[in-house]
Amino acid sequence: MEKPPSKDLIVTFYCKDPHSQGAVECESFYRTDRGSWIVQAKKRGPGVGAQLIGLAEDETFGELSERTVNAFVQKYVREHYGIDLGDAPN
């Protein structure tokens, strides 16, 4: 008999805001064992949530800086396509 899939995810750190100080309160991306992503981000209030389209009750949102997203894209493209995009312009 097959074992049902676990509802718990296993996450592995992927990258963070390159300007963050240490491991405290830093925006981060985590890879899961399901081929998905977890994003650690700053909470924003209900006024922002009200502007989002189709936010389900079991979904949430957070705000990431452009530098964190740039770090994610650079690392992802390098790993998956072998292309070094270099540093993003400021």
Order of alpha helices (4+ residues) and beta strands (2+ residues): beta-beta-beta-alpha-alpha
